[in-house]
């Protein structure tokens, strides 16, 4: 090969290398210029706090968790200052071995009036001789019991000191399963104004108290409710109290099965009606019949060879009572009050409480094996 050919080949190689490097540089520059505005735009458009979920149709849905969390915190901030811890003292009892010490009990409550009225559960203050209220800021003030209603498990307290805030009672009839709710209270009496979040699991629930009646029309929630939360508010996202937390079911009692997330609360509409009457009268009026009775179930009916499977056996009648005036007798079995039968889903007390004091109703009665009807005008009892 001549020296001219060598020089020519070398020149071609150098030019090719330079061209290749220039192409790589130009390509990289073009990609950079194209990608830079896209990346910047994506960074601007992406929400700061979102979660992506996919529907059953495969469509992606963006959930703005920032707004959701802000709604919850706003609701808590609105109601929280009106939530109180309640501390009560149950006096000791004299026993065979001597006197027992006083017992301390605790629960929660919510301020419902600027006049110092506080709504809580009856079982929180039942049997107490002294009650104190601890405000959200830790201040302790004495309180007195205005009135209670055992059957709705509600009580109204009053403090004479200025209150920090007042909660708004919402319309519990508007609640729907799946709606987000917030429970605020003092679990174990120590962890004041604890906040838990859940949903309305169901409405219209009924719980047998084991004392001859059921608490009806309860709201079921999976928001965590523990001992000490009783009497505290269940709040919607608008910051309204839509129920008063009252109990939690841990198991069915069958085979030791343990359940979680079964909390129950008294609807705000019920609580408001009871509280208003207690504030006005000092008690909540219930219809009064004036009998002592024993519940009849299929097992009892079989054991004692009774003529009905369900009913209320009249064991005694109060002198001068509506029952005596209507002609009821000992040994009668009441099977129906007005339009409400006494059966596995309607206890005698609940059937009676369907009506108001002053109502005139017909009672279906079995007397000496025969079915008769007795008309009675219900009196008024003071549940206080």
C-alpha positions in Angstrom: 0.0 0.0 0.0 1.4 3.4 -1.0 1.8 6.2 1.6 -0.9 8.2 -0.1 -3.5 5.4 0.4 -2.6 5.2 4.1 -3.1 8.9 4.6 -6.4 8.8 2.8 -7.8 5.9 4.8 -6.7 7.5 8.1 -8.4 10.8 7.1 -11.7 8.9 6.4 -11.5 7.2 9.8 -11.0 10.4 11.6 -13.8 12.2 9.9 -16.2 9.2 10.6 -15.3 9.2 14.3 -15.8 13.0 14.6 -19.2 12.6 12.9 -20.3 9.8 15.2 -19.4 11.8 18.3 -21.2 14.8 17.0 -24.3 12.7 16.3 -24.3 11.2 19.8 -23.9 14.7 21.4 -26.7 16.1 19.2 -29.1 13.2 20.1 -28.5 13.5 23.8 -29.1 17.3 23.6 -32.4 16.7 21.8 -33.6 14.1 24.3 -32.7 16.4 27.2 -34.6 19.4 25.7 -37.7 17.2 25.1 -37.7 15.5 28.5 -37.0 18.6 30.7 -40.4 20.3 30.2 -42.3 17.0 30.5 -40.6 16.2 33.9 -41.2 19.7 35.2 -44.8 19.6 34.1 -45.4 16.3 35.8 -43.8 17.5 39.0 -46.1 20.5 39.0 -49.3 18.6 38.2 -48.8 15.6 40.6 -50.8 16.2 43.9 -48.8 16.3 47.1 -50.8 13.6 48.8 -52.9 11.3 46.7 -53.6 7.6 46.7 -54.4 5.6 43.5 -56.9 2.8 43.6 -58.3 0.7 40.8 -62.0 0.1 40.3 -63.5 -3.3 39.3 -63.6 -2.0 35.7 -59.9 -1.3 35.8 -60.3 2.5 35.8 -57.7 4.3 38.0 -59.2 6.7 40.6 -57.1 9.3 42.4 -58.2 10.0 46.1 -57.0 13.2 47.6 -56.1 12.1 51.1 -55.1 15.6 52.1 -58.6 17.0 51.9 -60.0 13.8 53.6 -57.6 14.1 56.6 -58.3 17.8 56.9 -62.1 17.1 57.1 -61.5 14.7 60.0 -59.1 17.0 61.9 -61.6 19.9 61.4 -64.4 17.9 62.8 -62.3 16.8 65.8 -61.2 20.4 66.4 -64.9 21.5 66.3 -66.2 19.0 68.8 -63.1 18.1 70.9 -63.2 21.1 73.3 -66.8 20.1 74.3 -65.8 16.5 75.2 -65.2 15.8 78.9 -64.0 13.0 81.1 -66.4 12.0 83.9 -65.1 10.6 87.2 -67.5 9.2 89.8 -67.4 7.8 93.3 -69.6 4.8 94.3 -69.8 4.6 98.1 -68.5 1.4 99.7 -70.9 -1.2 101.1 -71.2 -2.9 104.4 -70.5 -6.6 104.0 -70.2 -9.6 106.4 -66.5 -8.9 106.5 -66.9 -5.2 107.1 -67.1 -2.1 105.0 -65.7 -2.1 101.4 -63.8 0.9 100.1 -65.3 3.5 97.7 -65.1 2.6 94.0 -64.0 5.0 91.3 -65.6 4.8 87.9 -65.0 6.9 84.8 -66.5 7.6 81.4 -66.9 10.3 78.9 -69.5 13.0 78.1 -70.2 15.9 75.8 -71.4 19.4 76.6 -74.7 20.2 74.8 -75.6 23.5 76.3 -73.9 26.8 77.2 -75.8 26.5 80.5 -73.5 23.6 81.5 -75.6 20.6 80.6 -73.6 17.5 79.8 -74.9 14.3 78.1 -73.5 10.9 79.0 -74.6 7.3 79.7 -76.7 6.3 82.7 -74.3 3.4 83.5 -71.4 5.8 83.8 -72.9 7.6 86.8 -75.4 5.0 88.2 -74.9 4.6 91.9 -72.4 7.4 92.3 -72.5 9.8 95.2 -70.1 12.3 93.8 -69.3 13.2 90.2 -66.6 15.4 88.7 -66.0 16.5 85.2 -62.5 17.0 83.7 -62.5 19.4 80.8 -60.3 19.0 77.7 -57.8 21.4 79.1 -57.4 19.3 82.3 -59.5 21.5 84.6 -61.6 19.6 87.1 -65.0 20.9 88.2 -67.8 19.3 90.3 -71.0 18.2 88.6 -74.4 17.1 89.7 -76.8 14.6 88.1 -79.9 16.3 86.8 -81.7 13.1 85.7 -81.2 9.7 84.1 -83.1 7.2 82.0 -82.1 3.6 82.6 -83.9 2.2 79.5 -82.2 4.5 77.0 -78.9 4.4 79.1 -78.7 8.2 79.1 -78.0 10.8 81.8 -77.7 14.5 82.0 -75.2 16.3 84.3 -74.8 20.0 85.0 -71.8 22.1 85.9 -72.1 25.6 87.3 -68.7 26.8 85.9 -68.4 28.3 82.5 -68.0 25.7 79.7 -65.3 26.0 77.0 -67.5 25.0 74.1 -70.8 23.4 73.1 -71.2 20.5 70.7 -74.0 20.5 68.0 -76.3 17.5 67.8 -76.9 16.4 64.3 -79.7 14.4 62.6 -79.1 10.7 63.2 -82.0 9.7 61.0 -79.9 10.8 58.0 -77.0 8.4 58.7 -76.2 5.7 56.1 -74.1 2.6 56.4 -70.5 3.3 55.2 -70.5 6.9 56.3 -67.3 7.9 58.1 -67.7 8.6 61.8 -65.3 9.7 64.6 -65.4 8.5 68.2 -64.0 10.8 70.9 -63.6 9.9 74.5 -61.3 8.8 77.4 -60.6 5.1 77.2 -59.7 3.6 80.6 -60.3 7.0 82.0 -56.6 8.0 81.4 -56.2 8.7 77.7 -58.3 11.8 77.5 -59.9 12.9 74.2 -58.7 10.0 72.3 -59.8 10.0 68.7 -60.7 6.9 66.6 -62.1 6.8 63.1 -64.4 4.2 61.5 -67.7 3.9 59.6 -71.4 3.4 60.3 -71.6 -0.4 60.0 -75.4 -0.5 60.4 -78.4 1.3 61.9 -81.5 0.1 63.8 -79.6 -2.5 65.9 -81.2 -3.9 69.1 -79.2 -5.2 72.0 -80.7 -7.4 74.8 -79.6 -6.0 78.2 -80.3 -9.2 80.0 -82.6 -7.2 82.4 -85.9 -7.9 80.6 -85.6 -5.2 78.0 -83.6 -4.3 74.9 -81.9 -1.0 73.9 -83.3 -0.4 70.5 -82.5 1.6 67.3 -78.7 1.6 68.1 -76.1 2.7 65.6 -73.4 0.1 65.0 -69.8 1.3 64.2 -66.3 -0.2 63.9 -64.7 2.9 65.3 -62.7 1.7 68.3 -64.7 2.0 71.5 -63.2 0.9 74.8 -64.0 1.1 78.5 -64.1 4.8 79.4 -65.4 5.8 76.0 -69.0 5.3 77.2 -70.9 8.5 77.0 -68.6 10.1 74.6 -69.8 11.5 71.2 -69.8 9.7 67.8 -69.3 12.5 65.3 -69.9 12.9 61.5 -67.5 14.7 59.1 -69.6 17.9 59.5 -68.5 18.0 63.2 -71.9 17.2 64.5 -72.6 14.7 67.3 -74.8 12.0 65.7 -74.7 9.4 68.5 -73.6 8.8 72.1 -71.3 5.8 72.4 -72.7 3.3 74.9 -71.3 -0.3 74.6 -69.1 -2.7 72.7 -69.7 -6.4 72.1 -66.6 -8.6 72.3 -68.1 -12.0 71.6 -71.3 -13.9 71.1 -70.8 -16.1 74.2 -71.0 -19.2 71.9 -67.8 -21.2 71.9 -65.7 -18.3 73.2 -65.8 -16.6 69.9 -64.2 -13.1 70.0 -65.4 -10.3 67.9 -63.8 -6.9 67.1 -65.2 -3.7 65.8 -68.7 -4.1 67.2 -69.4 -0.8 68.9 -72.9 0.6 69.5 -74.2 4.1 70.1 -77.5 5.8 70.9 -78.8 7.9 68.1 -78.6 11.7 68.6 -82.3 12.1 67.9 -83.1 9.8 70.8 -80.5 11.4 73.1 -81.8 14.9 72.3 -85.4 14.0 73.1 -84.5 12.3 76.4 -82.1 15.1 77.4 -84.6 17.9 76.6 -87.2 16.3 78.8 -84.7 15.6 81.6 -83.6 19.3 81.5 -87.2 20.5 81.6 -88.7 18.1 84.1 -85.7 16.5 85.9 -86.8 13.1 84.6 -87.9 11.3 81.4 -91.5 10.2 81.5 -92.2 6.6 80.5 -95.7 4.9 80.3 -96.7 3.2 83.5 -98.9 0.2 83.8 -98.4 -0.8 87.5 -97.7 -4.5 87.4 -94.9 -6.9 88.5 -94.3 -9.4 85.9 -92.3 -12.4 84.8 -91.2 -12.9 81.2 -92.5 -16.0 79.5 -90.4 -17.7 76.8 -90.9 -21.1 75.1 -88.6 -22.8 77.6 -90.5 -21.4 80.6 -93.8 -22.2 78.9 -92.8 -25.8 78.5 -91.5 -26.2 82.0 -94.7 -24.8 83.6 -97.1 -26.0 81.0 -98.3 -22.5 80.2 -100.9 -21.9 77.4 -98.7 -19.4 75.5 -95.1 -19.4 74.2 -94.4 -15.7 74.8 -95.9 -13.1 77.1 -95.7 -11.4 80.5 -97.0 -13.2 83.5 -98.6 -10.8 86.0 -97.4 -11.7 89.5 -98.6 -8.6 91.3 -100.6 -5.4 90.7 -99.9 -2.0 92.4 -102.9 -0.6 94.3 -104.5 2.4 92.5 -102.4 1.7 89.3 -103.7 1.9 85.7 -103.6 -1.9 85.7 -105.9 -2.2 88.7 -108.3 0.3 87.4 -108.5 -1.6 84.1 -109.3 -4.8 85.9 -106.1 -6.8 85.4 -105.6 -9.7 87.8 -102.8 -11.7 89.2 -102.1 -14.7 87.1 -103.1 -12.9 83.8 -100.7 -13.3 80.9 -100.3 -10.3 78.7 -99.5 -11.3 75.1 -100.0 -8.1 73.2 -100.0 -4.3 74.0 -101.9 -2.4 71.4 -100.5 -3.5 68.0 -97.2 -4.8 69.4 -97.1 -8.5 70.3 -94.8 -9.7 73.1 -92.5 -12.2 71.5 -88.8 -13.0 70.8 -88.2 -9.6 69.2 -90.5 -7.5 71.4 -89.9 -7.6 75.2 -92.7 -6.5 77.5 -91.0 -3.3 78.4 -90.2 -2.4 74.8 -93.7 -3.1 73.7 -95.0 -0.9 76.6 -92.6 1.9 75.7 -94.0 2.1 72.2 -96.7 4.2 73.7 -96.8 7.4 75.7 -98.2 8.3 79.1 -101.9 9.0 78.7 -102.4 6.7 75.7 -105.4 4.3 75.9 -104.5 0.9 74.5 -106.0 -2.6 74.4 -104.1 -5.5 76.1 -104.5 -9.0 74.8 -104.7 -11.2 77.9 -104.9 -14.9 78.6 -106.9 -15.5 81.8 -107.8 -19.0 82.9 -106.9 -20.3 79.5 -109.2 -17.9 77.7 -108.3 -15.0 75.5 -109.7 -11.6 76.5 -109.1 -7.9 75.9 -108.6 -5.3 78.6 -108.5 -1.6 77.8 -106.1 0.5 79.9 -105.1 4.2 80.0 -101.4 4.3 80.7 -100.0 6.4 83.5 -96.7 8.2 83.8 -93.6 6.9 85.5 -90.6 9.1 86.4 -87.4 7.5 85.2 -84.9 9.5 87.2 
